[in-house]
Amino acid sequence: MPHAAPRRRALIALALVLVAALSLWAVATYRDNPVTARAQAYSQTIAATAAATYVTLRSLNAFLSTAQELEVGVSFIGSGSAQPLKVLEPIDDTVERIAGLIFGVMVATGILAVALGPVSAVGFGMVAVAAGLWLFTVILSPRRRLRRLPRRLAWYGAFLGLALPLALVASSQLAGRLTDATYEANRAVIAEITQTLDADALDGEEGAFSLTIGAIDDYRQLAVSIWNRADELIASLVALLAVYVFNIFILPLMLMGGLFLAVRFLAVAEER
């Protein structure tokens, strides 16, 4: 078949032109990509829940800091004052550190949600460039060795364009089943311990908790409750942090790792 090779070459060239055109279209319309949009929605949901937890922890942190400054009069040999709620300082420090970690997760998740679209566009751009290089080798220099670069570029471009969004979309389906029970149980423990903490008790002018006699009694009771259940509180906060890290980092990375191994295998296998 003397004309088989040119015909096959023409079909490959046509396919590469089509791939390049579709990739450029994906670059131009990455904001409307439904896969990327779902992945961004998942990231934004995690960021929103992390933000709500962060606000709760900062309110609790502000309360604990204020409670430690409350003084009571004492009389033993002489008269003076004491700050009995200073024992809350280790709990306050721990809550502050966990709040900082959750803030980091919230910021990283927000960045991820914003970066998904551009990263996907870069990936599809790499596929378009790879298709152009491959077309060049098919038409001008149909030698196998020169096709290694465009093939690798195409596989890794497809990985950037699809793997991260697909991993997050898959995570959105799996995360609920894997972690919802843990999240709700620990969230309920935190809500139960801090149920008397009312953020509206903040004085809008002074920016501090109200220090009326009634409020001080309420704070003292809440402080005792937090002290008595400190182990439960810290364990629940750590569990919530672990859920956020698993849902937005560990689970997507595990899925992307599998996709990366598959892409690497395919990219190397075609060179043999």
Contacts in CASP RR format, 6 or more apart in sequence:
PFRMAT RR
TARGET T0000
AUTHOR 0000-0000-0000
METHOD contacts of the structure
MODEL  1
MPHAAPRRRALIALALVLVAALSLWAVATYRDNPVTARAQAYSQTIAATA
AATYVTLRSLNAFLSTAQELEVGVSFIGSGSAQPLKVLEPIDDTVERIAG
LIFGVMVATGILAVALGPVSAVGFGMVAVAAGLWLFTVILSPRRRLRRLP
RRLAWYGAFLGLALPLALVASSQLAGRLTDATYEANRAVIAEITQTLDAD
ALDGEEGAFSLTIGAIDDYRQLAVSIWNRADELIASLVALLAVYVFNIFI
LPLMLMGGLFLAVRFLAVAEER
9 138 0 8 1.000
9 139 0 8 1.000
9 142 0 8 1.000
12 138 0 8 1.000
13 135 0 8 1.000
13 138 0 8 1.000
13 139 0 8 1.000
16 131 0 8 1.000
16 132 0 8 1.000
16 134 0 8 1.000
16 135 0 8 1.000
16 138 0 8 1.000
17 131 0 8 1.000
17 135 0 8 1.000
19 127 0 8 1.000
19 128 0 8 1.000
19 131 0 8 1.000
20 127 0 8 1.000
20 128 0 8 1.000
20 131 0 8 1.000
20 132 0 8 1.000
20 135 0 8 1.000
23 124 0 8 1.000
23 125 0 8 1.000
23 127 0 8 1.000
23 128 0 8 1.000
23 131 0 8 1.000
24 124 0 8 1.000
24 125 0 8 1.000
24 128 0 8 1.000
26 33 0 8 1.000
26 120 0 8 1.000
26 121 0 8 1.000
26 124 0 8 1.000
26 125 0 8 1.000
27 121 0 8 1.000
27 124 0 8 1.000
27 125 0 8 1.000
27 128 0 8 1.000
30 36 0 8 1.000
30 117 0 8 1.000
30 118 0 8 1.000
30 120 0 8 1.000
30 121 0 8 1.000
30 124 0 8 1.000
31 117 0 8 1.000
33 117 0 8 1.000
33 120 0 8 1.000
33 165 0 8 1.000
35 162 0 8 1.000
35 165 0 8 1.000
35 166 0 8 1.000
35 169 0 8 1.000
36 116 0 8 1.000
36 117 0 8 1.000
36 120 0 8 1.000
36 165 0 8 1.000
38 165 0 8 1.000
38 168 0 8 1.000
38 169 0 8 1.000
38 172 0 8 1.000
39 116 0 8 1.000
39 164 0 8 1.000
39 165 0 8 1.000
39 166 0 8 1.000
39 168 0 8 1.000
39 169 0 8 1.000
39 172 0 8 1.000
40 113 0 8 1.000
40 116 0 8 1.000
40 117 0 8 1.000
41 172 0 8 1.000
42 168 0 8 1.000
42 169 0 8 1.000
42 171 0 8 1.000
42 172 0 8 1.000
43 109 0 8 1.000
43 110 0 8 1.000
43 112 0 8 1.000
43 113 0 8 1.000
43 116 0 8 1.000
43 168 0 8 1.000
43 248 0 8 1.000
44 109 0 8 1.000
44 110 0 8 1.000
44 113 0 8 1.000
45 172 0 8 1.000
46 105 0 8 1.000
46 109 0 8 1.000
46 244 0 8 1.000
46 247 0 8 1.000
46 248 0 8 1.000
47 106 0 8 1.000
47 109 0 8 1.000
47 110 0 8 1.000
47 113 0 8 1.000
49 244 0 8 1.000
50 102 0 8 1.000
50 105 0 8 1.000
50 106 0 8 1.000
50 109 0 8 1.000
50 244 0 8 1.000
51 106 0 8 1.000
53 102 0 8 1.000
53 240 0 8 1.000
53 244 0 8 1.000
54 99 0 8 1.000
54 100 0 8 1.000
54 102 0 8 1.000
54 103 0 8 1.000
54 106 0 8 1.000
55 199 0 8 1.000
56 190 0 8 1.000
56 194 0 8 1.000
57 95 0 8 1.000
57 96 0 8 1.000
57 98 0 8 1.000
57 99 0 8 1.000
57 102 0 8 1.000
57 237 0 8 1.000
58 99 0 8 1.000
59 197 0 8 1.000
59 199 0 8 1.000
60 95 0 8 1.000
60 194 0 8 1.000
60 197 0 8 1.000
61 92 0 8 1.000
61 95 0 8 1.000
61 96 0 8 1.000
61 99 0 8 1.000
62 202 0 8 1.000
62 209 0 8 1.000
63 197 0 8 1.000
63 209 0 8 1.000
63 219 0 8 1.000
63 222 0 8 1.000
64 88 0 8 1.000
64 91 0 8 1.000
64 92 0 8 1.000
64 95 0 8 1.000
64 223 0 8 1.000
64 226 0 8 1.000
65 92 0 8 1.000
66 208 0 8 1.000
66 209 0 8 1.000
66 219 0 8 1.000
67 85 0 8 1.000
67 88 0 8 1.000
67 219 0 8 1.000
67 220 0 8 1.000
67 222 0 8 1.000
67 223 0 8 1.000
68 83 0 8 1.000
68 85 0 8 1.000
68 86 0 8 1.000
68 88 0 8 1.000
68 89 0 8 1.000
68 92 0 8 1.000
69 83 0 8 1.000
70 83 0 8 1.000
70 85 0 8 1.000
70 216 0 8 1.000
70 219 0 8 1.000
70 220 0 8 1.000
71 81 0 8 1.000
71 82 0 8 1.000
71 83 0 8 1.000
72 81 0 8 1.000
72 82 0 8 1.000
72 83 0 8 1.000
72 84 0 8 1.000
73 79 0 8 1.000
73 80 0 8 1.000
73 81 0 8 1.000
73 82 0 8 1.000
74 80 0 8 1.000
74 81 0 8 1.000
74 82 0 8 1.000
85 220 0 8 1.000
85 223 0 8 1.000
87 227 0 8 1.000
88 223 0 8 1.000
88 226 0 8 1.000
88 227 0 8 1.000
91 226 0 8 1.000
91 227 0 8 1.000
91 230 0 8 1.000
91 233 0 8 1.000
91 234 0 8 1.000
94 234 0 8 1.000
94 237 0 8 1.000
95 233 0 8 1.000
95 234 0 8 1.000
95 237 0 8 1.000
98 234 0 8 1.000
98 237 0 8 1.000
98 238 0 8 1.000
98 241 0 8 1.000
101 241 0 8 1.000
102 240 0 8 1.000
102 241 0 8 1.000
102 244 0 8 1.000
105 241 0 8 1.000
105 244 0 8 1.000
105 245 0 8 1.000
105 248 0 8 1.000
108 248 0 8 1.000
108 249 0 8 1.000
109 244 0 8 1.000
109 248 0 8 1.000
112 248 0 8 1.000
116 164 0 8 1.000
116 165 0 8 1.000
116 168 0 8 1.000
117 165 0 8 1.000
119 160 0 8 1.000
119 161 0 8 1.000
119 164 0 8 1.000
120 160 0 8 1.000
120 161 0 8 1.000
120 162 0 8 1.000
120 164 0 8 1.000
120 165 0 8 1.000
121 161 0 8 1.000
122 157 0 8 1.000
122 160 0 8 1.000
122 161 0 8 1.000
123 157 0 8 1.000
123 158 0 8 1.000
123 159 0 8 1.000
123 160 0 8 1.000
123 161 0 8 1.000
124 157 0 8 1.000
124 161 0 8 1.000
125 157 0 8 1.000
126 153 0 8 1.000
126 154 0 8 1.000
126 156 0 8 1.000
126 157 0 8 1.000
126 160 0 8 1.000
127 153 0 8 1.000
127 154 0 8 1.000
127 157 0 8 1.000
127 158 0 8 1.000
127 161 0 8 1.000
129 150 0 8 1.000
129 153 0 8 1.000
130 149 0 8 1.000
130 150 0 8 1.000
130 151 0 8 1.000
130 153 0 8 1.000
130 154 0 8 1.000
130 157 0 8 1.000
131 150 0 8 1.000
131 154 0 8 1.000
132 150 0 8 1.000
133 149 0 8 1.000
133 150 0 8 1.000
133 153 0 8 1.000
134 147 0 8 1.000
134 150 0 8 1.000
134 151 0 8 1.000
134 154 0 8 1.000
137 143 0 8 1.000
137 146 0 8 1.000
137 147 0 8 1.000
137 150 0 8 1.000
148 271 0 8 1.000
151 267 0 8 1.000
151 270 0 8 1.000
151 271 0 8 1.000
152 267 0 8 1.000
155 263 0 8 1.000
155 264 0 8 1.000
155 266 0 8 1.000
155 267 0 8 1.000
156 263 0 8 1.000
156 267 0 8 1.000
158 263 0 8 1.000
159 259 0 8 1.000
159 260 0 8 1.000
159 263 0 8 1.000
163 256 0 8 1.000
163 259 0 8 1.000
163 260 0 8 1.000
163 263 0 8 1.000
164 252 0 8 1.000
164 256 0 8 1.000
166 255 0 8 1.000
166 259 0 8 1.000
167 252 0 8 1.000
167 253 0 8 1.000
167 255 0 8 1.000
167 256 0 8 1.000
167 259 0 8 1.000
168 252 0 8 1.000
170 255 0 8 1.000
171 247 0 8 1.000
171 248 0 8 1.000
171 251 0 8 1.000
171 252 0 8 1.000
171 255 0 8 1.000
174 251 0 8 1.000
175 246 0 8 1.000
175 247 0 8 1.000
175 251 0 8 1.000
178 246 0 8 1.000
178 251 0 8 1.000
179 243 0 8 1.000
179 246 0 8 1.000
179 247 0 8 1.000
182 239 0 8 1.000
182 243 0 8 1.000
183 239 0 8 1.000
183 240 0 8 1.000
183 243 0 8 1.000
186 235 0 8 1.000
186 236 0 8 1.000
186 237 0 8 1.000
186 239 0 8 1.000
186 240 0 8 1.000
186 243 0 8 1.000
187 236 0 8 1.000
187 240 0 8 1.000
189 232 0 8 1.000
189 233 0 8 1.000
189 236 0 8 1.000
190 233 0 8 1.000
190 236 0 8 1.000
190 237 0 8 1.000
190 240 0 8 1.000
193 225 0 8 1.000
193 226 0 8 1.000
193 229 0 8 1.000
193 232 0 8 1.000
193 233 0 8 1.000
194 222 0 8 1.000
194 226 0 8 1.000
196 218 0 8 1.000
196 221 0 8 1.000
196 222 0 8 1.000
196 225 0 8 1.000
197 222 0 8 1.000
201 209 0 8 1.000
201 210 0 8 1.000
201 215 0 8 1.000
202 208 0 8 1.000
202 209 0 8 1.000
202 210 0 8 1.000
203 209 0 8 1.000
203 210 0 8 1.000
209 215 0 8 1.000
209 219 0 8 1.000
226 233 0 8 1.000
END
